Amino acid sequence: MNIECTRFRVNEGKTDKVNEWLAFLNEHMEEVLVTLEGEKMYIETIFREFINEHEYLYWYSVQGKGGQAVEESKHWIDIKHLAYWEECIDKSYPAVELQAEVVMIPNRIRNSMK
């Protein structure tokens, strides 16, 4: 199982596009959830934060081993999701991987995530 929380900075002036992106994901949740199956993605959550003049998105995920990478998907929802990513995420700012210090998942749930 892979558990991650990563911070990405949003390109300047892309707040409206991020609003559109997040609304798109929420409005198409049934399709989004279909794509998570192939990725063996058990949980994926996007958080948003504004610090001073900068906007950040955080991805928190719990993923099983051997899932398909989103970049390999041919599903229309993933293609659109990655297009938003390309437009909105600042590639000049290195992604920040937060370190998991404690993982609290009951065994009955952990056992179903294999």
DSSP file (Angstrom, degrees, kcal/mol; ACC not computed):
  #  RESIDUE AA STRUCTURE BP1 BP2  ACC     N-H-->O    O-->H-N    N-H-->O    O-->H-N    TCO  KAPPA ALPHA  PHI   PSI    X-CA   Y-CA   Z-CA
    1    1 A M              0   0    0      0, 0.0     2,-0.5     0, 0.0    63,-0.2   0.000 360.0 360.0 360.0 138.1    0.0    0.0    0.0
    2    2 A N  E     -A   63   0A   0     61,-3.5    61,-2.8     2,-0.0     2,-0.5  -0.962 360.0-172.0-116.5 121.4    1.3    3.5   -0.9
    3    3 A I  E     +A   62   0A   0     -2,-0.5     2,-0.3    59,-0.2    59,-0.2  -0.962  14.8 170.7-116.5 124.5    0.1    6.4    1.2
    4    4 A E  E     -A   61   0A   0     57,-2.4    57,-2.8    -2,-0.5     2,-0.3  -0.956  26.6-174.6-135.5 150.3    1.0    9.9   -0.1
    5    5 A C  E     +A   60   0A   0     93,-0.5    93,-3.2    -2,-0.3     2,-0.4  -0.918  23.2 177.0-139.5 117.3    0.3   13.6    0.6
    6    6 A T  E     -AB  59  97A   0     53,-2.3    53,-2.6    -2,-0.3     2,-0.4  -0.960  20.4-144.2-129.0 137.9    1.9   15.9   -1.9
    7    7 A R  E     -AB  58  96A   0     89,-2.8    89,-2.3    -2,-0.4     2,-0.4  -0.863  17.2-176.9-103.6 133.5    1.8   19.7   -2.3
    8    8 A F  E     -A   57   0A   0     49,-3.0    49,-2.8    -2,-0.4     2,-0.3  -0.979  22.2-129.0-125.8 139.7    1.8   21.3   -5.7
    9    9 A R  E     -A   56   0A   0     81,-0.4    81,-3.2    -2,-0.4     2,-0.3  -0.708  21.8-129.3 -89.5 141.3    1.8   25.0   -6.4
   10   10 A V  B     -D   89   0B   0     45,-3.0    45,-0.4    -2,-0.3    79,-0.2  -0.656  29.0-102.9 -87.3 141.1   -0.8   26.5   -8.8
   11   11 A N    >   -     0   0    0     77,-3.5     3,-1.5    -2,-0.3    -1,-0.1  -0.318  48.5 -91.0 -59.2 144.1    0.4   28.7  -11.7
   12   12 A E  T 3  S+     0   0    0      1,-0.2    -1,-0.1     2,-0.1    42,-0.1  -0.283 111.1  17.6 -54.8 138.5   -0.3   32.4  -11.1
   13   13 A G  T 3  S+     0   0    0     -3,-0.1    -1,-0.2     1,-0.1     3,-0.2   0.590  94.7 106.7  77.0  11.0   -3.6   33.6  -12.4
   14   14 A K    <>  +     0   0    0     -3,-1.5     4,-2.6     1,-0.2     5,-0.2   0.233  36.8 107.6-107.5  13.9   -5.1   30.0  -12.6
   15   15 A T  H  > S+     0   0    0      1,-0.2     4,-2.6     2,-0.2     5,-0.2   0.913  81.9  49.3 -58.2 -44.0   -7.5   30.2   -9.7
   16   16 A D  H  > S+     0   0    0      1,-0.2     4,-2.1    -3,-0.2    -1,-0.2   0.890 111.7  49.1 -63.1 -38.1  -10.6   30.3  -11.9
   17   17 A K  H  > S+     0   0    0      2,-0.2     4,-2.6     1,-0.2    -1,-0.2   0.877 110.1  51.0 -69.2 -36.8   -9.3   27.4  -13.9
   18   18 A V  H  X S+     0   0    0     -4,-2.6     4,-2.9     2,-0.2     5,-0.3   0.909 108.2  52.9 -64.8 -41.4   -8.7   25.4  -10.7
   19   19 A N  H  X S+     0   0    0     -4,-2.6     4,-2.2     1,-0.2    -2,-0.2   0.931 111.5  46.2 -56.3 -45.5  -12.2   26.2   -9.6
   20   20 A E  H  X S+     0   0    0     -4,-2.1     4,-2.6     2,-0.2    -2,-0.2   0.912 112.5  51.0 -63.0 -43.9  -13.4   24.8  -13.0
   21   21 A W  H  X S+     0   0    0     -4,-2.6     4,-2.3     2,-0.2    -2,-0.2   0.935 112.3  44.4 -60.1 -50.6  -11.2   21.7  -12.6
   22   22 A L  H  X S+     0   0    0     -4,-2.9     4,-2.3     1,-0.2    -1,-0.2   0.881 113.9  50.3 -66.4 -37.7  -12.4   20.9   -9.1
   23   23 A A  H  X S+     0   0    0     -4,-2.2     4,-2.9    -5,-0.3    -1,-0.2   0.907 108.5  54.0 -64.2 -41.0  -16.0   21.5  -10.1
   24   24 A F  H  X S+     0   0    0     -4,-2.6     4,-1.4     2,-0.2    -2,-0.2   0.932 109.7  46.8 -57.6 -48.0  -15.5   19.2  -13.1
   25   25 A L  H  < S+     0   0    0     -4,-2.3     3,-0.3     1,-0.2     7,-0.2   0.927 114.8  46.4 -62.3 -44.7  -14.2   16.4  -10.9
   26   26 A N  H >< S+     0   0    0     -4,-2.3     3,-1.0     1,-0.2    -2,-0.2   0.887 112.2  50.5 -64.6 -38.9  -17.1   16.8   -8.4
   27   27 A E  H 3< S+     0   0    0     -4,-2.9    -1,-0.2     1,-0.3    -2,-0.2   0.726 117.1  40.2 -72.9 -21.2  -19.7   17.0  -11.2
   28   28 A H  T 3X S+     0   0    0     -4,-1.4     4,-2.4    -3,-0.3     3,-0.4  -0.130  73.7 134.6-116.5  35.2  -18.3   13.8  -12.8
   29   29 A M  H <>  +     0   0    0     -3,-1.0     4,-2.9     1,-0.2     5,-0.2   0.843  67.1  58.1 -59.4 -37.5  -17.7   11.8   -9.7
   30   30 A E  H  > S+     0   0    0      1,-0.2     4,-1.3     2,-0.2    -1,-0.2   0.933 111.6  42.1 -58.3 -44.9  -19.3    8.6  -11.0
   31   31 A E  H  > S+     0   0    0     -3,-0.4     4,-1.6     2,-0.2    -2,-0.2   0.895 112.6  54.2 -67.6 -40.9  -16.8    8.5  -13.9
   32   32 A V  H  X S+     0   0    0     -4,-2.4     4,-1.4    -7,-0.2     3,-0.3   0.935 106.6  51.6 -57.6 -47.0  -13.9    9.5  -11.7
   33   33 A L  H  X S+     0   0    0     -4,-2.9     4,-0.9     1,-0.2    -1,-0.2   0.830 104.1  57.8 -63.0 -32.0  -14.6    6.6   -9.4
   34   34 A V  H >X S+     0   0    0     -4,-1.3     4,-0.7     1,-0.2     3,-0.7   0.916 106.1  49.2 -62.1 -42.9  -14.6    4.2  -12.3
   35   35 A T  H 3X S+     0   0    0     -4,-1.6     4,-1.0    -3,-0.3     3,-0.3   0.796 100.8  64.5 -69.7 -27.3  -11.1    5.3  -13.2
   36   36 A L  H 3X>S+     0   0    0     -4,-1.4     5,-2.4     1,-0.2     4,-0.6   0.812  91.3  66.2 -65.9 -28.7   -9.8    4.8   -9.6
   37   37 A E  H X<5S+     0   0    0     -4,-0.9     3,-1.3    -3,-0.7    -1,-0.2   0.937 101.6  46.1 -57.5 -49.2  -10.5    1.1   -9.9
   38   38 A G  H 3<5S+     0   0    0     -4,-0.7    30,-2.6    -3,-0.3    -1,-0.2   0.773 112.0  51.9 -66.4 -26.1   -7.8    0.5  -12.5
   39   39 A E  H 3<5S-     0   0    0     -4,-1.0    28,-0.3    28,-0.3    -1,-0.3   0.529 106.4-127.8 -83.6  -6.7   -5.4    2.6  -10.5
   40   40 A K  T <<5 +     0   0    0     -3,-1.3    24,-3.4    -4,-0.6     2,-0.8   0.870  52.2 162.8  54.4  37.8   -6.1    0.6   -7.4
   41   41 A M  E   < +C   63   0A   0     -5,-2.4    22,-0.2    22,-0.2    -1,-0.2  -0.797  19.8 177.0 -91.6 112.7   -6.7    4.0   -5.8
   42   42 A Y  E    S+     0   0A   0     20,-2.4     2,-0.4    -2,-0.8    21,-0.2   0.865  71.3  11.1 -83.6 -38.8   -8.6    3.4   -2.5
   43   43 A I  E     +C   62   0A   0     19,-1.8    19,-2.4    -7,-0.1     2,-0.4  -0.995  61.2 171.7-142.2 132.4   -8.7    7.0   -1.4
   44   44 A E  E     +C   61   0A   0     -2,-0.4     2,-0.4    17,-0.2    17,-0.2  -0.953   9.0 172.6-141.9 124.8   -7.8   10.2   -3.3
   45   45 A T  E     -C   60   0A   0     15,-2.9    15,-2.9    -2,-0.4     2,-0.5  -0.990  19.2-150.5-133.8 138.0   -8.6   13.6   -1.9
   46   46 A I  E     -C   59   0A   0     -2,-0.4     2,-0.3    13,-0.2    13,-0.2  -0.944  14.6-170.9-110.7 126.6   -7.6   17.1   -3.1
   47   47 A F  E     -C   58   0A   0     11,-2.8    11,-2.7    -2,-0.5     2,-0.4  -0.793   8.0-149.6-110.2 157.5   -7.1   19.9   -0.6
   48   48 A R  E     +C   57   0A   0     -2,-0.3     2,-0.3     9,-0.2     9,-0.2  -0.976  15.6 175.6-131.4 142.3   -6.6   23.5   -1.4
   49   49 A E  E     -C   56   0A   0      7,-2.5     7,-3.3    -2,-0.4     2,-0.5  -0.998  19.1-152.2-146.9 144.5   -4.6   26.2    0.4
   50   50 A F  E     -C   55   0A   0     -2,-0.3     2,-0.5     5,-0.2     5,-0.2  -0.984  15.3-179.4-115.3 123.9   -3.7   29.9   -0.1
   51   51 A I  E >   -C   54   0A   0      3,-2.7     3,-2.7    -2,-0.5     2,-0.1  -0.983  63.3 -49.3-125.5 118.8   -0.5   31.1    1.5
   52   52 A N  T 3  S-     0   0    0     -2,-0.5     0, 0.0     1,-0.3     0, 0.0  -0.382 124.4 -20.8  52.7-121.6    0.4   34.7    1.0
   53   53 A E  T 3  S+     0   0    0     -2,-0.1     2,-0.3    -3,-0.1    -1,-0.3   0.416 121.3  92.1 -94.7   3.3    0.0   35.2   -2.8
   54   54 A H  E <   - C   0  51A   0     -3,-2.7    -3,-2.7   -42,-0.1     2,-0.4  -0.753  59.0-150.7-107.9 146.0    0.4   31.6   -3.7
   55   55 A E  E     - C   0  50A   0    -45,-0.4   -45,-3.0    -2,-0.3     2,-0.3  -0.903  16.5-170.5-110.9 139.6   -2.2   28.9   -4.2
   56   56 A Y  E     -AC   9  49A   0     -7,-3.3    -7,-2.5    -2,-0.4     2,-0.4  -0.959  13.7-154.7-131.2 147.3   -1.5   25.2   -3.5
   57   57 A L  E     -AC   8  48A   0    -49,-2.8   -49,-3.0    -2,-0.3     2,-0.4  -0.973  11.9-157.6-117.1 138.5   -3.2   21.9   -4.1
   58   58 A Y  E     -AC   7  47A   0    -11,-2.7   -11,-2.8    -2,-0.4     2,-0.6  -0.956   2.1-155.0-115.8 132.1   -2.5   18.9   -1.9
   59   59 A W  E     -AC   6  46A   0    -53,-2.6   -53,-2.3    -2,-0.4     2,-0.5  -0.939   9.9-173.8-106.6 121.6   -3.1   15.3   -3.1
   60   60 A Y  E     +AC   5  45A   0    -15,-2.9   -15,-2.9    -2,-0.6     2,-0.3  -0.966  16.7 167.7-111.4 129.5   -3.7   12.8   -0.4
   61   61 A S  E     -AC   4  44A   0    -57,-2.8   -57,-2.4    -2,-0.5     2,-0.5  -0.996  33.5-160.2-146.4 150.7   -4.0    9.2   -1.6
   62   62 A V  E     +AC   3  43A   0    -19,-2.4   -20,-2.4    -2,-0.3   -19,-1.8  -0.988  31.0 174.8-125.1 117.0   -4.0    5.6   -0.4
   63   63 A Q  E     -AC   2  41A   0    -61,-2.8   -61,-3.5    -2,-0.5   -22,-0.2  -0.964  26.2-130.2-132.5 139.9   -3.2    3.3   -3.3
   64   64 A G    >   -     0   0    0    -24,-3.4     3,-0.7    -2,-0.4     2,-0.2  -0.330  41.3 -89.5 -76.8 167.3   -2.7   -0.4   -3.7
   65   65 A K  T 3  S+     0   0    0      1,-0.2    -1,-0.1    -2,-0.1   -25,-0.0  -0.512 103.0  26.5 -79.4 145.9    0.3   -1.9   -5.5
   66   66 A G  T 3  S+     0   0    0      1,-0.2    -1,-0.2    -2,-0.2   -26,-0.1   0.601  80.3 147.4  84.5  12.5    0.3   -2.6   -9.2
   67   67 A G    <   -     0   0    0     -3,-0.7   -28,-0.3   -28,-0.3    -1,-0.2  -0.405  54.6 -96.8 -79.2 159.6   -2.3    0.0  -10.2
   68   68 A Q        -     0   0    0    -30,-2.6     2,-0.2    -2,-0.1    -1,-0.1  -0.509  38.8-115.7 -71.9 138.7   -2.3    1.8  -13.6
   69   69 A A    >>  -     0   0    0     -2,-0.2     3,-1.8     1,-0.1     4,-0.5  -0.532  19.4-124.9 -72.3 142.5   -0.8    5.2  -13.6
   70   70 A V  G >4 S+     0   0    0      1,-0.3     3,-1.2     2,-0.2    -1,-0.1   0.833 110.9  63.3 -58.3 -31.9   -3.3    8.0  -14.4
   71   71 A E  G 34 S+     0   0    0      1,-0.3    -1,-0.3     3,-0.0    -3,-0.0   0.713 100.7  52.5 -66.5 -19.7   -0.9    9.1  -17.3
   72   72 A E  G <4 S+     0   0    0     -3,-1.8    -1,-0.3     2,-0.0    -2,-0.2   0.552  86.3 111.1 -90.5  -9.3   -1.5    5.7  -18.9
   73   73 A S    <<  -     0   0    0     -3,-1.2    -3,-0.0    -4,-0.5   -38,-0.0  -0.363  48.5-167.1 -70.6 143.3   -5.2    5.9  -18.9
   74   74 A K        +     0   0    0     -2,-0.1     2,-0.2     4,-0.0    -1,-0.1   0.315  50.4 122.5-105.2   3.1   -7.2    6.3  -22.1
   75   75 A H    >>  -     0   0    0      1,-0.1     4,-2.1   -40,-0.0     3,-0.5  -0.461  68.4-129.2 -70.2 136.5  -10.4    7.2  -20.2
   76   76 A W  H 3> S+     0   0    0      1,-0.2     4,-2.2     2,-0.2     5,-0.2   0.815 106.2  57.2 -57.7 -32.9  -11.8   10.6  -21.3
   77   77 A I  H 3> S+     0   0    0      1,-0.2     4,-2.3     2,-0.2    -1,-0.2   0.902 108.7  45.5 -68.1 -39.5  -12.1   11.8  -17.6
   78   78 A D  H <> S+     0   0    0     -3,-0.5     4,-2.6     2,-0.2    -2,-0.2   0.869 110.2  54.2 -70.4 -36.7   -8.4   11.2  -17.0
   79   79 A I  H  X S+     0   0    0     -4,-2.1     4,-1.5     2,-0.2    -2,-0.2   0.927 113.0  42.8 -62.0 -44.6   -7.4   12.9  -20.3
   80   80 A K  H  X S+     0   0    0     -4,-2.2     4,-2.2     2,-0.2    -2,-0.2   0.906 112.3  54.0 -68.1 -41.4   -9.3   16.0  -19.3
   81   81 A H  H  X S+     0   0    0     -4,-2.3     4,-2.2     1,-0.2    -2,-0.2   0.917 109.7  47.5 -57.7 -45.3   -8.0   15.8  -15.7
   82   82 A L  H  X S+     0   0    0     -4,-2.6     4,-2.6     2,-0.2    -1,-0.2   0.816 107.3  56.4 -69.0 -30.2   -4.4   15.7  -17.0
   83   83 A A  H  X S+     0   0    0     -4,-1.5     4,-1.8     2,-0.2    -1,-0.2   0.915 108.6  47.0 -65.7 -42.5   -5.1   18.7  -19.3
   84   84 A Y  H  X S+     0   0    0     -4,-2.2     4,-2.6     2,-0.2     5,-0.3   0.931 111.2  53.1 -60.2 -44.8   -6.2   20.7  -16.3
   85   85 A W  H  X S+     0   0    0     -4,-2.2     4,-2.7     1,-0.2    -2,-0.2   0.941 107.6  50.1 -55.0 -50.6   -3.1   19.5  -14.5
   86   86 A E  H  < S+     0   0    0     -4,-2.6    -1,-0.2     1,-0.2    -2,-0.2   0.868 116.3  42.2 -58.6 -37.9   -0.9   20.7  -17.3
   87   87 A E  H  < S+     0   0    0     -4,-1.8    -1,-0.2    -5,-0.1    -2,-0.2   0.832 123.8  33.5 -77.7 -33.0   -2.5   24.1  -17.4
   88   88 A C  H  < S+     0   0    0     -4,-2.6   -77,-3.5    -5,-0.2     2,-0.4   0.776  93.8  85.4-101.3 -29.0   -2.7   24.7  -13.7
   89   89 A I  B  < S-D   10   0B   0     -4,-2.7     2,-0.8    -5,-0.3   -79,-0.2  -0.643  73.2-128.9 -88.2 130.8    0.2   23.1  -11.9
   90   90 A D    >   -     0   0    0    -81,-3.2     3,-1.0    -2,-0.4   -81,-0.4  -0.647  19.4-170.6 -77.9 106.8    3.5   25.1  -11.7
   91   91 A K  T 3  S+     0   0    0     -2,-0.8    -1,-0.2     1,-0.2     4,-0.1   0.656  81.4  66.0 -75.3 -15.2    6.2   22.9  -12.9
   92   92 A S  T 3  S+     0   0    0      2,-0.1    -1,-0.2   -83,-0.1    -2,-0.1   0.649  90.8  73.0 -80.0 -13.8    8.9   25.3  -11.8
   93   93 A Y  S <  S-     0   0    0     -3,-1.0   -84,-0.3   -84,-0.2     3,-0.1  -0.895  90.9-124.2-101.7 118.3    8.0   24.7   -8.2
   94   94 A P        -     0   0    0      0, 0.0    -2,-0.1     0, 0.0   -87,-0.1  -0.334  27.6-108.6 -64.1 138.5    9.1   21.2   -7.0
   95   95 A A        -     0   0    0     -4,-0.1     2,-0.6   -87,-0.1   -87,-0.2  -0.370  30.1-137.2 -61.5 143.9    6.4   19.0   -5.6
   96   96 A V  E     -B    7   0A   0    -89,-2.3   -89,-2.8    -3,-0.1     2,-0.7  -0.932   9.5-153.8-111.6 115.3    6.6   18.6   -1.8
   97   97 A E  E     -B    6   0A   0     -2,-0.6     2,-0.3   -91,-0.2   -91,-0.2  -0.786  13.4-144.5 -87.1 117.6    6.1   15.1   -0.5
   98   98 A L        -     0   0    0    -93,-3.2     2,-0.5    -2,-0.7   -93,-0.5  -0.614  19.3-118.1 -81.2 144.3    4.9   15.2    3.1
   99   99 A Q        -     0   0    0     -2,-0.3     2,-0.5   -95,-0.1   -95,-0.1  -0.711  17.5-134.9 -88.4 124.5    6.1   12.5    5.4
  100  100 A A        +     0   0    0     -2,-0.5     3,-0.1   -97,-0.2   -97,-0.0  -0.660  27.7 173.2 -75.0 125.4    3.5   10.1    6.9
  101  101 A E        +     0   0    0     -2,-0.5     2,-0.4     1,-0.4    -1,-0.2   0.733  67.3  21.3-104.1 -32.1    4.4    9.7   10.5
  102  102 A V        -     0   0    0      2,-0.0     2,-0.5     0, 0.0    -1,-0.4  -0.994  61.7-164.1-140.9 130.6    1.4    7.7   11.7
  103  103 A V        -     0   0    0     -2,-0.4     2,-0.7    -3,-0.1    -3,-0.0  -0.968   6.3-170.7-117.8 117.7   -1.0    5.6    9.6
  104  104 A M        +     0   0    0     -2,-0.5    -2,-0.0     2,-0.0     0, 0.0  -0.834  26.1 141.7-114.1  93.5   -4.3    4.7   11.3
  105  105 A I        -     0   0    0     -2,-0.7    -2,-0.1     4,-0.0     5,-0.1  -0.979  50.7-120.9-131.1 117.6   -6.3    2.2    9.3
  106  106 A P    >>  -     0   0    0      0, 0.0     4,-2.9     0, 0.0     3,-1.0  -0.242  25.1-117.4 -56.8 146.3   -8.1   -0.5   11.1
  107  107 A N  H 3> S+     0   0    0      1,-0.3     4,-3.0     2,-0.2     5,-0.2   0.852 112.8  59.2 -55.0 -39.7   -7.0   -4.0   10.2
  108  108 A R  H 34 S+     0   0    0      1,-0.2     4,-0.5     2,-0.2    -1,-0.3   0.842 114.0  37.9 -62.2 -32.0  -10.5   -5.0    8.8
  109  109 A I  H X4 S+     0   0    0     -3,-1.0     3,-0.8     2,-0.2     4,-0.5   0.895 115.0  52.8 -83.0 -44.9  -10.2   -2.1    6.3
  110  110 A R  H >< S+     0   0    0     -4,-2.9     3,-1.4     1,-0.2    -2,-0.2   0.892 105.5  56.4 -56.0 -41.7   -6.5   -2.5    5.6
  111  111 A N  G >< S+     0   0    0     -4,-3.0     3,-0.6     1,-0.3    -1,-0.2   0.784 103.8  53.3 -63.6 -28.0   -7.1   -6.2    4.8
  112  112 A S  G <  S+     0   0    0     -3,-0.8    -1,-0.3    -4,-0.5    -2,-0.2   0.520  95.8  71.7 -84.7  -4.0   -9.6   -5.2    2.1
  113  113 A M  G <         0   0    0     -3,-1.4    -1,-0.2    -4,-0.5    -2,-0.1  -0.033 360.0 360.0 -99.0  29.8   -7.0   -2.9    0.5
  114  114 A K    <         0   0    0     -3,-0.6    -1,-0.2   -50,-0.1    -2,-0.1   0.430 360.0 360.0-109.3 360.0   -4.8   -5.7   -0.9
